[in-house]
Amino acid sequence: MSWFLGLFVGFLFLTRKAKVPRKPVLKKGSQTNLKDPVGVYCRVRPLSFPDQECCVEVVNNTTVQLHTPEGYRLNRNGDYKETQYSFKRVFGTHTTQKELFDVVASPLVDDLIHGKNGLLFTYGVTGSGKTHTMTGSPGYGGLLPRCLNMIFNSIGSFQAKRYVFKSNDRNSMEIQCEVDALLERQKREAMPVPKTPSSKRQADPEFADMINVQEFCKAEDVDEDSVYGVFVSYIEIYNNYIYDLLEEVQFDPIKPKLPQSKILREDKNHNMYVAGCTEVEVKSTEEAFEVFWRGQKKRRIANTHLNRESSRSHSVFSIKLVQAPLDADGDNVLQEKEQITLSQLSLVDLAGSERTNRTKAEGNRLREAGNINQSLMTLRTCMEVLRENQTYGTNKMVPYRDSKLTHLFKNYFDGEGKVRMIVCVNPKAEDYEESLQVMRFAEVTQEVEVARPVDKVICGLTPGRRYRNLPRGGPVGDEPLVTEMTLQSFPPLPPWRLLDINDEETLPKLIETLEKRHHLRQLMTEELNKQCMTFKALLKEFDNSISNKENYTQEKLNEKERLISGQKSEIERLEKKNKTLEYKIEILEKTTTIYEEDKRNLQQELESQNQKLQRQLSDKRRLEARLQGMVTETTMKWQKECDRRVAATQLEMQNKLWVKDEKLKQLKAIVTEPKSEKPERPSRERDREKIIHRSVSPSPVPNTPIPVRHRRSRSAGSRWVDHKPASNVQTETVMQPHVPHAITVSVANEKALAKCEKYMLTHQELASDGEIQTKVIKGDVFKTRGGGQSVQFTDIETLKQESPTGSRKRRSSTVAPAQPDGTESEWTDVETRCSVAVEMRAGSQLGPGYQHHAQPKRKKP
């Protein structure tokens, strides 16, 4: 009856409607701008042999001292040097694993349970006790099993069922409902070889002593209104490659498959994680350590000269704790992904730094040692750059990407989280130089500051909801149950055997006991009837509640069905629209393909046209250069030819001029020669006029103008153009130029020249004595090839008026006789031998143009 009542009450509370949680609030006291230095601790391991020389001495619980061994003092001129280094805490050779865990790792686990990240790594030379500190040995569990033990001691009763939390490939978690989680569990249980070890199995004897921790350790102030899930992963960094030690690889004896390396990625919160890494959900310390031990067997170790089992890779065991609040009823996990709190604790066992000349490494061991030392050097460089940036305010780039080890834990140093390092030291003298380098690195690391982790956002639901709605054991009313009292005080039956016929005590005692039992039975029956009545009332109430719930559920279902039908119609409409859009997209893709093909063809044509244009331009430039060269060459050739012709013409003209000068001199001599007067024959007068070019003028008469008579033209009957400018002044001389049938013009024009064969220009100027001198310039008119007229001047006649008292000089084109006093008169032969031609172009409106043809006057026969 009681179990049925408990089941009924549990079902009643399961069917309650969940309340909407309040808005998340921040815990008080969260600070985001504070920083804490990296916690560096030192642990000194005992010497392997008591008679070994020691170079490390623990001064107090925060200081160690290194002194130079005997051999080094001899090599360095006997100098004895002691150096002291300070740490946050120094653990001597007699420190237990429990003491180390309580100081170093326990605060990190407490922060992990409260939603904060942590990083703990061991650092030191080969054989300094790093793996012993992290993992432990039989009977001496290390930090890793103790961290697991503390986690499950704290959240053991608050763990969610398996597969309620499910990891994804984006370094985050998802929440599955109870049905999906149940199906997942059934699926995994049906597998022949379960991938996840069961928490109910016994621990492997190989590591059972390591996880058998006697001391009980538990975190304080665990949120009881949340459920938790623990996921573990185990990787190693070997030769700067990341390998998953928990990855299941099927064994193939014919063609064994090598493990594939993993890559690092960054999630939406800028945290680095190993993509595709196996994460196993565990429910107990034994199960978690079994997973660790399975991966530990795959880790690469080797026998070196310094360590029989030397780690050849850096191992990282990550514990990921998922926390999600319960709903308002405290029964199920709140199905809101935003309310999930994810924290991680990384336990790193670094490979030991070593010198190859001491380890006698060769081949693969030598390459492994080089990669180990390189990654540790990168870690040291990152620490130095971080310290410099924080100390001096610089902004140098930290070389995290130079090594997978530093790149993986980049978010701890740039983001937030608690970082702690345990420096393991072997005090033997042979490791003095390596220990000195380790101490210097630890000194640098202590000065690096990391942002203090902030308190995570917690759900705003009412606290205490896990236990508030659980059914309480006890009576329904205020009175205690009579059944319990009866069962506790039920009288035992007395001995009822009758050994004597006269025994009168046994039967009365038996009757009395049976009566009491009967009375108690009646009381129990009455109590049962009361409970039945109460239960019937509860059942009626439950039926009413169920009917109300069913009505409410039916209404909700109808509403949901309507919503689903509406959504289905909307989905159908969207599918049709999607098909239409896909068809349009297909058409657009085809059109785009056609346009792209046209574009490519046009581009090719454009390129060909451009190439053709470039070729034409280059040909044009070559042709221009060639023509320019030809023009230059022709110009120079003709320039030389012109210079030659000009020189020849000048020489010819000089020769002709010289000949003319000689002839003039002879003519002058003939003219100036005295002649005897001879009677003229009238019959030969015309012949004499044709032969004699100039006649002798008579003696001048005083105060009368002296006429200068020129020879008459043989073409006197030809038609003349008498060109007299408008500025011509009429003189009072007796002799006036008169040409019959002449066309008198003031401006020479083409029409007048075309009608005449002769041209006469009257020109006046002042002589040196101030008298007006009139010159009549005569010429012949010729037709030119251009359709115009050309005038070639042939003779000049001069008419001048002089005073009788003045000079008797005269200028005439006729031959002057010799003076009586024997002097020669002045005359100029240029006027009588003019060889200038004037050409009038056809259609010209500007008058005659003067062109100097430089043609000598033809000699008359």
C-alpha positions in Angstrom: 0.0 0.0 0.0 2.8 2.4 0.9 4.7 1.8 -2.3 1.5 2.4 -4.3 0.9 5.7 -2.5 4.5 6.8 -3.1 4.1 5.9 -6.8 0.9 7.9 -7.0 2.4 10.9 -5.3 5.5 10.7 -7.6 3.3 10.6 -10.7 1.3 13.5 -9.4 4.4 15.6 -9.1 5.7 14.5 -12.5 2.6 15.7 -14.2 2.8 19.2 -12.7 3.2 22.1 -15.1 6.8 23.5 -15.1 7.1 27.1 -14.2 8.9 29.7 -16.4 12.2 30.5 -14.8 13.1 34.1 -13.9 15.8 36.0 -15.9 19.4 34.9 -15.1 21.2 37.0 -12.6 24.8 37.4 -11.8 26.3 36.3 -8.6 27.5 39.1 -6.4 31.2 39.8 -6.3 32.0 39.0 -9.9 35.0 40.9 -11.2 36.3 40.8 -14.7 39.2 43.2 -14.6 41.3 41.4 -11.9 44.3 39.3 -12.8 46.3 36.7 -10.8 49.8 35.5 -11.5 50.5 32.0 -12.7 50.9 29.8 -9.6 54.3 28.1 -9.8 55.1 25.3 -7.3 58.3 23.3 -6.9 58.6 19.7 -6.0 62.0 18.1 -5.3 62.1 14.4 -5.7 64.4 12.1 -3.5 67.7 11.0 -4.8 67.8 7.5 -6.3 70.9 6.6 -4.2 71.8 8.1 -0.8 75.5 8.6 -1.8 74.6 10.7 -4.9 75.8 14.3 -5.0 73.0 16.8 -4.5 72.9 20.3 -6.1 69.4 21.4 -4.9 68.6 22.4 -1.4 65.3 23.3 0.1 65.8 26.5 2.2 62.2 26.9 3.4 58.7 26.3 2.1 59.0 29.0 -0.6 62.7 29.0 -1.5 65.2 26.5 -3.0 68.9 27.0 -3.5 71.0 25.6 -6.4 74.8 25.3 -5.9 77.4 24.3 -8.3 78.5 20.7 -8.1 82.2 19.7 -7.6 82.9 18.8 -11.2 81.5 22.1 -12.5 83.6 24.2 -10.1 86.8 22.5 -11.4 85.8 23.3 -15.0 85.0 26.9 -14.2 88.1 28.0 -12.4 86.8 26.9 -9.0 84.0 29.5 -8.8 81.4 28.5 -6.3 78.0 29.9 -7.2 74.8 29.6 -5.2 71.5 30.8 -6.6 68.2 31.0 -4.8 64.7 30.8 -6.5 61.4 31.6 -4.9 58.1 29.8 -5.6 54.6 30.0 -4.3 55.2 26.8 -2.4 58.1 24.4 -2.3 57.5 20.7 -1.6 60.4 18.7 -0.3 61.4 15.1 -0.7 59.1 13.9 2.0 55.9 15.5 0.7 53.0 13.2 0.2 50.7 13.1 -2.8 47.8 14.2 -0.5 49.6 17.3 0.7 50.5 18.3 -2.9 46.9 17.7 -4.1 45.4 19.7 -1.2 47.5 22.8 -2.0 47.8 22.7 -5.8 44.9 20.7 -7.4 42.1 20.9 -4.9 41.3 24.6 -5.6 41.3 23.9 -9.3 38.7 21.1 -8.9 36.6 23.3 -6.7 36.7 26.0 -9.4 35.8 23.4 -12.0 32.6 22.4 -10.1 31.7 26.1 -9.8 32.0 26.6 -13.6 35.6 27.9 -13.9 38.4 26.7 -16.2 41.7 25.5 -14.9 45.1 24.4 -16.3 47.7 22.3 -14.4 50.9 21.1 -16.0 54.1 19.5 -14.8 57.4 20.8 -16.1 60.9 19.5 -15.6 63.8 17.5 -17.0 63.7 13.8 -17.9 63.4 11.7 -14.8 62.4 14.5 -12.4 59.1 12.8 -11.4 56.5 14.6 -13.6 54.5 11.5 -14.5 54.7 10.2 -10.9 53.3 13.6 -9.7 50.5 13.6 -12.3 49.5 9.9 -12.5 51.0 8.3 -9.4 52.2 4.8 -8.7 50.6 1.8 -7.1 49.6 2.8 -3.6 50.4 6.5 -4.3 47.7 7.9 -6.4 48.7 11.1 -8.2 46.9 14.3 -8.9 44.8 12.9 -11.7 43.0 10.1 -9.8 42.6 12.4 -6.8 40.9 15.1 -9.0 38.5 12.5 -10.4 37.8 11.2 -6.9 37.0 14.7 -5.6 34.7 15.4 -8.6 32.6 12.3 -8.2 32.5 12.7 -4.4 31.0 16.1 -4.9 28.5 15.5 -7.7 27.9 11.8 -7.3 24.3 12.0 -6.2 23.6 14.9 -8.6 24.7 13.3 -11.9 22.4 13.2 -14.8 21.5 10.0 -16.5 23.8 8.8 -19.1 23.4 10.4 -22.6 21.2 13.3 -21.3 24.2 15.5 -22.2 25.6 14.9 -25.7 28.8 16.5 -27.1 29.0 17.9 -30.6 31.9 18.9 -32.8 31.7 22.6 -32.0 33.2 22.3 -28.4 29.8 22.6 -26.8 27.1 20.4 -25.3 23.5 19.7 -26.1 20.7 18.4 -23.9 18.6 15.4 -24.9 15.2 14.6 -23.5 14.6 11.6 -21.3 13.2 9.5 -24.3 16.2 10.2 -26.5 18.6 9.5 -23.7 16.8 6.2 -23.0 16.9 5.1 -26.6 20.6 6.0 -26.7 21.3 3.9 -23.6 19.4 0.9 -25.0 21.3 1.2 -28.3 24.6 1.3 -26.5 23.7 -1.6 -24.2 22.7 -3.7 -27.3 26.1 -3.3 -28.8 28.3 -6.4 -28.5 31.3 -4.5 -27.2 30.3 -1.3 -25.4 32.5 1.6 -26.2 31.9 3.2 -22.8 32.9 1.1 -19.8 30.3 0.5 -17.2 30.6 2.1 -13.8 29.4 -1.1 -12.1 32.4 -3.2 -13.2 35.3 -3.8 -10.9 38.4 -1.7 -11.3 41.3 -3.2 -13.2 43.8 -4.7 -10.7 46.6 -3.0 -12.8 45.6 0.4 -11.6 43.3 -0.4 -8.7 45.9 0.7 -6.2 46.3 4.1 -7.8 42.7 5.1 -7.5 42.2 3.6 -4.0 42.4 6.9 -2.2 41.7 6.6 1.5 41.2 10.3 2.2 37.7 11.6 1.4 37.7 14.9 -0.3 34.6 16.9 -1.4 33.9 20.4 -2.7 31.9 22.8 -0.7 28.7 24.6 -1.8 27.8 22.4 -4.6 24.6 23.5 -6.4 22.1 20.9 -5.5 19.5 22.2 -7.9 21.6 21.3 -11.0 22.6 18.1 -12.7 26.1 17.3 -13.8 27.8 15.3 -16.5 31.5 14.4 -16.7 33.3 13.9 -20.1 36.9 13.1 -20.4 39.3 13.2 -23.4 42.9 12.2 -23.7 45.3 13.4 -26.4 49.1 13.5 -27.0 51.3 16.0 -28.9 54.0 14.0 -30.6 56.5 15.6 -33.0 54.1 18.7 -33.1 51.2 16.5 -34.2 48.1 15.9 -32.2 46.8 12.3 -31.8 43.6 11.1 -30.1 44.6 8.4 -27.6 40.9 7.3 -27.1 40.1 6.9 -30.8 38.9 3.4 -31.7 40.8 2.1 -34.7 39.9 -1.2 -36.1 42.9 -3.5 -36.2 43.8 -4.8 -39.6 46.6 -7.4 -39.5 47.1 -7.3 -43.3 47.3 -3.5 -43.7 47.5 -1.8 -40.4 46.1 1.7 -40.4 48.2 4.5 -38.9 46.5 6.9 -36.5 45.4 10.2 -38.0 46.5 13.5 -36.6 43.9 16.0 -35.4 43.7 19.8 -36.1 43.0 22.7 -33.8 40.0 24.9 -34.3 38.4 27.9 -32.6 34.9 27.9 -31.3 32.4 30.7 -31.1 33.8 31.8 -27.7 37.4 32.0 -29.2 38.5 28.9 -27.2 40.8 26.5 -28.9 39.8 22.8 -29.1 40.9 19.6 -30.9 38.4 18.9 -33.7 37.1 15.4 -33.9 38.5 14.4 -30.5 36.8 11.6 -28.7 34.9 12.6 -25.5 33.7 9.8 -23.2 31.0 10.3 -20.6 32.0 8.7 -17.3 30.0 8.2 -14.1 32.7 7.2 -11.5 36.3 7.5 -10.7 37.0 3.9 -11.7 35.3 4.3 -15.1 37.2 7.6 -15.7 40.6 6.2 -14.8 39.9 3.1 -16.9 39.4 5.4 -19.9 42.7 7.2 -19.0 44.6 3.9 -18.6 43.3 2.7 -22.0 44.8 5.8 -23.6 47.9 5.7 -21.5 48.8 2.4 -23.1 48.8 4.1 -26.5 51.1 6.9 -25.3 54.6 6.9 -26.8 57.3 6.1 -24.3 60.8 4.9 -24.9 63.9 3.8 -23.0 66.6 6.4 -23.0 70.0 6.6 -21.2 68.4 8.8 -18.5 65.0 7.2 -18.0 63.8 3.7 -18.6 60.2 4.9 -19.4 60.7 8.4 -20.8 57.7 10.2 -22.2 58.3 11.1 -25.8 55.2 13.3 -26.1 53.1 15.8 -24.2 49.9 14.3 -22.9 46.8 16.3 -22.1 43.9 14.7 -20.1 40.9 17.0 -20.1 38.0 16.8 -17.7 34.9 18.6 -19.0 32.1 19.2 -16.5 28.7 20.0 -17.8 26.2 21.7 -15.5 22.5 22.3 -16.2 19.8 23.5 -13.8 16.6 21.6 -13.0 13.2 22.9 -14.0 10.9 24.6 -11.5 9.6 21.3 -10.2 13.1 20.0 -9.6 12.4 16.8 -11.5 13.9 17.2 -15.0 16.7 19.0 -16.7 15.7 22.5 -18.0 15.7 22.1 -21.8 17.5 25.4 -22.5 20.9 25.3 -24.1 21.7 28.8 -22.9 21.5 27.6 -19.3 24.3 25.0 -19.7 27.5 25.8 -17.9 30.6 24.2 -19.3 34.0 24.2 -17.5 37.2 22.3 -18.2 40.2 21.2 -16.2 43.3 20.2 -18.3 46.0 18.1 -16.7 49.2 18.3 -18.8 52.2 16.0 -18.4 54.9 17.7 -20.4 57.7 15.6 -21.9 61.1 16.3 -20.2 63.6 18.6 -21.7 66.9 16.9 -22.3 70.3 17.2 -23.9 71.0 14.7 -26.7 74.6 14.2 -25.7 73.4 12.9 -22.3 70.5 10.8 -23.5 72.6 9.2 -26.3 69.6 9.6 -28.6 69.8 8.6 -32.3 67.4 8.3 -35.2 63.8 8.7 -34.1 64.8 9.4 -30.5 66.9 12.3 -31.7 64.1 13.7 -33.8 61.7 13.3 -30.9 64.0 15.1 -28.5 64.4 18.0 -31.0 60.6 18.4 -31.3 60.2 18.3 -27.5 62.9 20.9 -26.9 61.4 23.1 -29.7 57.9 23.0 -28.2 59.3 23.8 -24.7 61.4 26.6 -26.1 58.2 28.0 -27.8 56.4 27.8 -24.4 59.2 29.7 -22.8 59.2 32.3 -25.5 55.5 32.9 -25.2 55.9 33.4 -21.4 58.7 35.9 -22.0 56.7 37.9 -24.5 53.6 37.9 -22.2 55.7 39.1 -19.3 57.2 41.8 -21.5 53.8 43.0 -22.7 52.4 43.1 -19.2 55.4 44.7 -17.6 56.3 47.3 -20.1 52.9 47.8 -21.8 54.1 46.7 -25.2 52.0 45.0 -27.8 54.2 42.3 -29.2 52.6 39.3 -30.9 52.8 36.2 -28.8 54.0 33.3 -31.0 51.3 30.8 -29.9 51.0 29.3 -33.4 54.7 28.2 -33.5 53.8 25.1 -31.5 50.6 23.0 -31.1 51.1 22.9 -27.3 51.0 26.7 -26.9 48.3 27.1 -29.5 46.0 24.7 -27.7 46.2 26.6 -24.4 46.2 30.1 -25.9 42.8 30.9 -24.4 44.1 30.3 -20.9 46.7 33.0 -21.2 44.7 35.5 -23.4 41.3 34.7 -21.9 40.5 33.7 -18.3 41.2 30.8 -16.1 43.5 29.6 -13.3 46.9 28.4 -14.5 49.2 26.4 -12.2 52.6 24.8 -12.9 54.5 22.2 -10.8 58.2 22.4 -11.5 59.7 18.9 -10.8 63.4 18.9 -9.9 65.8 16.1 -9.6 68.5 17.2 -7.2 71.3 15.0 -8.5 74.4 16.9 -9.7 74.3 15.5 -13.3 71.0 17.5 -13.9 72.5 20.8 -12.6 72.5 22.7 -16.0 69.0 21.4 -17.0 67.7 22.3 -13.5 69.1 25.8 -13.8 67.3 26.4 -17.1 64.1 25.0 -15.5 64.4 27.4 -12.6 64.9 30.4 -14.9 61.8 29.4 -16.9 59.8 29.1 -13.6 61.0 32.5 -12.6 59.8 34.1 -15.8 56.4 32.2 -15.6 55.7 33.5 -12.1 55.6 37.1 -13.5 52.9 36.3 -16.1 49.4 37.3 -15.1 46.2 35.6 -16.2 42.7 37.1 -15.9 40.8 35.9 -12.9 37.8 33.7 -13.9 34.5 35.3 -13.3 31.5 33.7 -11.7 29.2 32.1 -14.2 25.6 33.1 -14.7 23.2 30.9 -12.6 19.6 30.2 -13.3 17.1 32.4 -11.6 14.9 29.6 -10.3 13.9 29.1 -6.7 16.7 27.3 -4.8 15.9 24.1 -3.0 13.5 22.8 -5.6 15.2 19.3 -5.8 14.1 18.2 -2.4 11.0 20.5 -2.0 8.6 18.4 -4.0 9.8 14.9 -3.0 7.2 12.8 -1.1 7.8 12.6 2.6 7.7 9.3 4.5 5.2 9.2 7.4 1.4 9.3 8.1 -1.0 11.2 6.0 -2.6 12.9 9.0 -1.2 14.3 12.2 -1.6 11.1 14.2 1.1 8.3 14.0 0.3 5.1 12.2 -1.2 2.5 14.5 0.1 -0.2 12.2 3.7 0.7 13.0 3.0 0.9 16.7 1.2 -2.5 16.6 4.0 -4.2 14.7 6.5 -2.9 17.1 4.5 -3.8 20.2 3.0 -7.1 19.0 3.2 -9.6 21.9 5.0 -12.8 21.2 3.1 -16.0 21.6 3.8 -17.8 24.9 4.8 -21.5 25.0 1.6 -23.4 24.4 2.5 -27.0 24.9 0.6 -28.8 27.7 3.0 -31.1 29.5 0.8 -31.6 32.6 -2.9 -32.2 32.7 -3.2 -30.0 35.8 -1.5 -27.0 34.1 -3.9 -24.1 34.4 -1.5 -21.3 33.4 -0.6 -22.0 29.9 -4.0 -21.8 28.4 -5.1 -18.6 30.1 -1.9 -16.9 29.0 -2.4 -18.1 25.4 -6.0 -16.9 25.5 -4.9 -13.6 26.9 -2.3 -13.2 24.1 -4.7 -14.2 21.4 -7.2 -11.7 22.7 -4.6 -9.0 22.6 -3.7 -10.0 19.1 -7.4 -10.0 18.1 -7.8 -6.5 19.6 -4.7 -5.3 17.7 -6.1 -6.9 14.6 -9.3 -5.0 15.0 -7.3 -1.8 15.5 -5.3 -2.5 12.4 -8.5 -3.2 10.5 -10.0 0.1 11.6 -6.8 1.8 10.7 -6.8 0.1 7.3 -10.4 1.2 6.7 -9.5 4.8 7.6 -6.5 4.6 5.2 -8.7 3.1 2.5 -11.2 5.9 2.9 -8.4 8.4 2.7 -6.9 6.7 -0.3 -10.3 6.6 -2.0 -10.6 10.3 -1.4 -7.1 10.8 -2.8 -8.0 8.6 -5.8 -11.1 10.7 -6.5 -9.0 13.8 -6.2 -6.5 12.2 -8.4 -9.2 11.2 -11.0 -10.5 14.7 -11.0 -7.0 16.0 -11.5 -6.3 13.5 -14.2 -9.6 14.4 -16.0 -8.7 18.1 -15.7 -5.2 17.3 -17.0 -6.7 15.2 -19.8 -9.1 18.0 -20.8 -6.3 20.5 -20.6 -4.0 18.2 -22.5 -6.7 17.5 -25.1 -7.2 21.2 -25.6 -3.4 21.7 -26.0 -3.3 18.7 -28.3 -6.1 20.2 -30.4 -4.3 23.5 -30.5 -1.1 21.8 -31.4 -2.8 19.8 -34.1 -4.3 23.0 -35.6 -0.9 24.6 -35.3 0.7 21.5 -36.9 -1.9 21.5 -39.7 -1.2 25.2 -40.3 2.5 24.5 -40.3 2.0 21.6 -42.7 0.1 23.8 -45.2 2.7 26.5 -44.7 5.4 23.8 -45.3 3.6 22.7 -48.5 3.3 26.2 -49.7 7.0 26.8 -48.9 7.9 23.6 -50.7 6.0 24.7 -53.8 7.7 28.1 -53.6 11.0 26.4 -53.1 10.5 24.3 -56.2 9.5 27.4 -58.1 12.6 29.2 -56.9 14.8 26.2 -57.7 13.4 26.1 -61.2 14.0 29.9 -61.5 17.5 29.4 -60.1 18.1 26.7 -62.6 17.0 29.0 -65.4 19.1 31.8 -64.1 22.1 29.5 -63.8 21.7 28.5 -67.4 21.2 32.1 -68.4 24.3 33.0 -66.3 26.2 30.2 -68.0 25.2 31.5 -71.5 26.1 35.1 -70.4 29.4 33.9 -69.0 30.2 32.1 -72.2 29.3 35.2 -74.2 31.4 37.2 -71.8 34.3 34.9 -72.3 33.9 35.1 -76.1 33.7 38.9 -76.1 36.7 39.1 -73.8 38.6 36.8 -76.2 37.5 38.9 -79.1 38.4 42.1 -77.2 41.8 40.7 -76.4 42.3 39.7 -80.1 41.2 43.2 -81.2 43.5 44.8 -78.6 46.4 42.6 -79.8 45.6 43.6 -83.4 45.4 47.2 -82.4 48.6 46.9 -80.6 50.2 45.4 -83.7 48.8 48.1 -85.9 50.1 50.8 -83.5 53.5 49.2 -83.4 53.5 49.0 -87.2 52.3 52.6 -87.4 55.1 53.6 -85.0 57.6 51.7 -87.1 56.3 53.2 -90.3 56.3 56.7 -88.8 59.9 56.2 -87.6 60.8 54.9 -91.1 59.0 57.8 -92.8 60.6 60.2 -90.4 64.0 58.7 -91.3 63.2 58.9 -95.0 62.0 62.6 -94.6 65.0 63.4 -92.7 67.2 61.7 -95.2 65.4 63.3 -98.2 65.5 66.7 -96.5 69.2 66.5 -95.9 69.7 65.3 -99.5 67.6 68.1 -100.9 69.3 70.6 -98.5 72.6 69.5 -99.8 71.3 69.6 -103.4 69.9 73.1 -102.9 73.1 74.3 -101.3 75.0 72.9 -104.3 72.6 74.5 -106.8 72.6 77.8 -105.0 76.4 77.7 -104.9 76.5 76.8 -108.6 73.9 79.5 -109.4 75.8 82.1 -107.4 79.0 81.2 -109.2 77.2 81.4 -112.6 75.7 84.7 -111.7 79.1 86.0 -110.6 80.6 84.9 -113.8 77.7 86.5 -115.8 78.0 89.6 -113.8 81.7 89.8 -114.4 81.1 89.3 -118.2 78.5 92.1 -118.1 80.8 94.3 -116.2 83.5 93.7 -118.8 81.0 94.4 -121.6 79.9 97.6 -120.0 83.4 98.7 -119.6 83.9 98.1 -123.3 80.7 99.8 -124.1 81.5 102.7 -121.9 84.9 103.0 -123.6 83.1 103.0 -127.0 80.5 105.5 -126.0 83.0 107.9 -124.4 85.2 107.7 -127.5 84.9 110.9 -129.6 83.1 110.5 -133.0 83.3 112.4 -136.2 80.0 113.8 -137.5 78.7 112.0 -140.6 75.8 113.0 -142.8 72.9 110.8 -142.2 71.0 109.1 -144.8 67.2 109.5 -144.4 66.6 106.2 -146.0 68.3 104.4 -143.2 66.9 106.4 -140.3 64.6 103.6 -139.2 67.5 101.1 -139.3 69.7 103.5 -137.4 67.0 103.9 -134.7 66.8 100.1 -134.4 70.5 99.8 -134.1 71.2 102.9 -131.9 69.8 102.4 -128.5 70.3 105.8 -127.1 70.7 109.2 -128.9 72.5 112.2 -127.8 70.2 114.9 -126.4 70.6 118.5 -127.7 72.1 121.1 -125.5 69.8 122.1 -122.8 68.0 125.5 -122.9 68.1 127.6 -119.8 65.0 127.5 -117.5 63.4 124.7 -119.6 63.1 121.1 -118.7 65.6 118.8 -120.3 63.8 116.0 -122.1 65.3 112.6 -121.8 64.4 110.6 -124.9 64.3 106.8 -124.8 64.1 104.4 -127.6 60.6 103.4 -128.7 59.3 100.0 -128.4 59.2 97.8 -131.4 55.8 96.8 -130.4 54.4 100.3 -130.4 51.3 99.1 -132.1 50.5 96.7 -129.2 47.9 97.5 -126.6 49.2 98.9 -123.3 48.1 99.0 -119.7 49.0 102.5 -118.3 49.2 102.1 -114.6 49.2 105.5 -112.9 48.7 105.4 -109.1 46.1 107.7 -107.6 48.9 109.7 -105.9 50.5 110.6 -109.2 51.4 114.4 -109.6 50.9 116.1 -112.9 54.2 117.8 -114.0 54.4 120.8 -116.4 57.0 119.3 -118.6 56.7 119.6 -122.4 57.4 115.9 -122.9 54.7 113.7 -121.5 54.5 109.9 -121.8 51.7 109.1 -124.3 50.8 105.7 -125.5 47.9 105.2 -127.9 45.2 102.5 -127.3 46.3 102.3 -123.6 44.0 101.2 -120.7 44.6 103.6 -117.9 44.2 102.1 -114.4 45.1 103.3 -110.9 45.4 99.7 -109.5 46.6 96.9 -111.6 44.0 94.2 -112.1 43.8 90.9 -113.9 41.1 91.9 -116.3 43.1 94.8 -117.8 46.3 92.7 -118.0 44.4 89.9 -119.8 43.4 92.4 -122.6 46.9 93.9 -123.2 50.3 92.7 -124.3 52.4 95.6 -122.7 52.5 97.1 -119.2 53.7 100.6 -118.2 54.0 101.8 -114.6 54.5 105.5 -113.9 56.5 106.0 -110.7 57.4 109.4 -109.1 59.9 110.2 -106.5 62.0 113.1 -105.2 65.5 113.4 -106.6 68.5 114.5 -104.5 68.0 118.1 -105.6 64.4 118.2 -104.5 62.9 118.0 -108.0 60.2 115.5 -109.0 61.6 112.6 -111.0 59.2 110.5 -113.1 60.1 106.9 -114.0 58.2 105.0 -116.6 58.8 101.2 -116.1 57.8 99.1 -119.1 57.3 95.4 -119.4 55.8 92.6 -121.4 52.7 90.7 -120.3 52.8 86.8 -120.5 50.2 84.2 -119.7 51.2 81.7 -117.0 50.3 78.0 -116.5 48.1 78.8 -113.5 45.7 80.9 -115.7 47.1 84.3 -114.6 49.3 86.9 -116.1 53.0 87.6 -115.6 54.8 90.9 -116.2 58.4 90.9 -117.1 60.0 94.3 -116.9 62.2 95.2 -119.9 63.0 98.9 -119.7 62.9 102.0 -117.6 62.5 105.6 -118.9 63.2 108.6 -116.7 61.8 112.1 -117.1 63.4 114.7 -114.9 63.1 118.6 -114.7 66.3 120.5 -113.8 67.3 124.1 -113.4 69.8 125.6 -116.0 72.0 126.8 -113.2 72.1 123.5 -111.5 74.1 120.4 -112.1 74.0 119.0 -115.6 73.9 115.5 -114.4 71.2 113.4 -115.8 70.1 109.9 -115.6 68.9 108.2 -118.7 68.7 104.8 -120.1 70.1 106.2 -123.5 73.7 106.4 -124.3 75.0 109.9 -123.4 77.7 111.6 -125.5 80.9 112.8 -124.1 80.9 116.3 -122.6 82.9 119.0 -124.2 85.1 119.3 -121.2 86.0 115.7 -121.5 84.1 114.6 -118.2 81.8 111.6 -118.2 78.2 111.9 -117.1 76.9 109.8 -114.3 74.5 107.0 -115.2 73.2 103.8 -113.8 73.0 100.7 -115.9 70.7 98.8 -113.4 67.6 100.8 -114.5 68.1 99.9 -118.1 68.8 96.2 -117.3 66.0 95.4 -114.9 65.1 91.7 -114.8 62.2 91.7 -112.4 58.9 90.1 -113.3 55.5 90.8 -111.7 52.8 88.1 -111.8 49.1 88.6 -111.2 47.5 85.3 -109.9 44.1 84.4 -111.3 41.2 85.3 -109.0 43.4 87.6 -106.8 41.7 90.6 -105.2 44.8 92.1 -103.6 46.4 93.4 -106.8 49.5 92.2 -108.5 51.9 90.1 -106.5 55.6 90.6 -107.0 57.7 87.5 -107.5 61.4 87.7 -108.2 62.0 85.0 -110.8 65.7 86.0 -111.0 65.7 85.5 -114.7 68.3 87.5 -116.7 67.0 89.8 -119.4 67.2 88.2 -122.8 69.8 89.6 -125.1 68.5 91.1 -128.2 70.1 90.1 -131.4 
